[in-house]
Amino acid sequence: MKNNNFQKHPSKLLLDFYKTKNFQGASPFDAKILFVGRDSNWAIDIEESPILYLVEEYLSDGVKFWKKYGIHHPFLHPKYDGEGKKYHKAISRLNLQSEIANKISFIEIVGFPTTGMSSTNYKKFNEYLLSSENKNHLVELDQLLNSKKLIFLYWGLIDSLKLLNKETGLFSKFANIDKKTMIRTDLNKFGNIYFHKHFSMGISPETLQKISAEIRENLN
């Protein structure tokens, strides 16, 4: 079921998982490579999905899941065709192998699950972003983005990080980044941080190849 009404996800199952793990895959503090997104988006009817058992396995232990099934996310299962599939299909084209599952973490700037498209309601998205519920998550994320890990961010996140810096003082390293100096369709390097086109918005094969190359070099 497609849901255009952006909101915090109503599923108690998902909310309970995210209270203990506000990330997917490996722990972001243990991982060497971080993929940072806007919000962790799930289909509104995920609890009625035929892959619910896979979702539970994945959120319990994303590293074990990847090694067991050979896919990094349950959205790649053929029985799933909902929100988020396009995003993770693009990531699968990086051809990352399950042997490095413990080195890859997926984390968002909103630390609880959502449903619907955040781009349809920026006001609500910013409310969630700046909410007291999200505060501790942002403090941890700021620490991670100031680490020496290899970090990949959708370039559109820069505006959100600038807003967070203005409102909270966090993410100061992003305050003076100018998106106009970047090539949206390419991979843009900023120290150990790389900005790229959104994975679900037609990211090019060339950019995916560059991301793969950076990961291989970092892990060698």
Residue pairs with C-beta under 8 A, 6 or more apart in sequence:
1 43
1 44
1 45
1 82
2 82
2 83
3 43
3 44
3 83
3 115
3 116
4 116
4 117
4 120
5 115
5 116
5 120
6 114
6 115
6 116
6 117
6 118
6 120
6 121
6 124
6 125
7 114
7 115
7 116
7 124
8 112
8 113
8 114
8 115
8 128
9 15
9 42
9 44
9 46
9 112
9 113
9 114
9 115
10 44
10 115
11 42
11 46
11 47
11 113
13 47
13 56
14 42
14 46
14 59
14 113
15 112
15 113
17 59
17 60
17 113
18 40
18 111
18 112
18 113
21 59
22 107
22 111
22 112
22 137
23 105
23 106
23 107
24 40
24 58
24 59
24 62
24 73
24 105
24 106
24 107
25 31
25 62
25 63
25 66
25 72
25 101
25 104
25 105
25 106
26 62
26 63
26 101
26 102
26 103
26 104
26 105
27 105
28 34
28 105
28 107
28 140
28 144
29 144
30 102
30 105
31 102
31 103
31 104
31 105
31 149
32 103
32 149
32 150
32 218
32 219
33 103
33 104
33 105
33 149
33 150
33 151
33 152
33 215
33 218
33 219
34 105
34 106
34 107
34 144
34 149
34 150
34 151
34 152
35 91
35 104
35 105
35 106
35 107
35 152
36 107
36 108
36 109
36 141
36 145
36 151
36 152
36 153
36 154
36 157
37 87
37 106
37 107
37 108
37 109
37 154
37 157
38 108
38 109
38 110
38 118
38 125
38 154
38 156
38 157
38 160
39 108
39 109
39 110
39 114
39 118
39 125
39 128
40 108
40 110
40 112
40 113
40 114
41 83
41 84
41 113
41 114
41 115
41 116
41 117
41 118
42 83
42 84
42 113
42 114
42 115
43 49
43 82
43 83
43 84
43 115
44 115
44 116
45 82
46 52
46 55
46 82
49 55
49 79
49 80
49 82
50 79
50 80
51 74
51 77
51 79
51 80
54 65
54 69
54 74
54 77
55 74
57 64
57 65
57 68
57 74
58 65
58 73
58 74
62 72
62 101
63 101
63 102
65 74
66 72
66 98
66 101
67 98
67 101
69 77
70 98
71 77
71 92
72 88
72 91
72 92
72 96
72 98
72 101
72 104
73 84
73 88
73 91
74 80
75 82
75 84
75 85
75 87
75 88
76 85
76 88
76 89
76 92
83 115
86 199
86 200
87 198
87 199
87 200
88 199
90 199
90 200
90 203
90 208
91 199
93 205
93 208
94 208
94 211
94 212
94 215
95 212
96 104
96 212
96 215
100 219
103 219
107 141
107 144
109 129
109 138
109 141
109 157
109 160
109 161
109 164
110 125
110 128
110 129
110 134
110 137
111 133
111 134
111 136
111 137
111 138
111 141
112 128
112 133
112 134
112 137
114 128
118 124
118 125
126 160
126 163
128 134
129 160
129 163
129 164
130 163
130 164
130 167
130 168
135 168
138 164
138 168
138 170
139 170
142 170
142 171
144 151
145 151
145 171
145 173
145 174
145 193
146 173
148 192
149 192
150 192
150 194
150 214
150 215
150 218
151 192
151 193
151 194
152 193
152 194
152 196
152 211
153 193
153 194
153 195
153 196
154 195
154 196
154 197
154 198
154 199
155 179
155 182
155 184
155 188
155 195
155 196
155 197
155 198
156 198
158 174
158 177
158 179
158 195
159 179
161 171
161 174
162 171
162 174
162 175
162 177
164 170
164 171
165 171
165 172
165 174
165 175
166 175
177 190
182 188
182 195
184 197
185 197
185 204
185 207
186 196
186 206
186 207
186 210
187 194
187 195
187 196
187 207
187 210
187 211
187 214
188 194
188 195
188 196
194 211
194 214
196 203
196 207
196 211
197 203
197 204
197 207
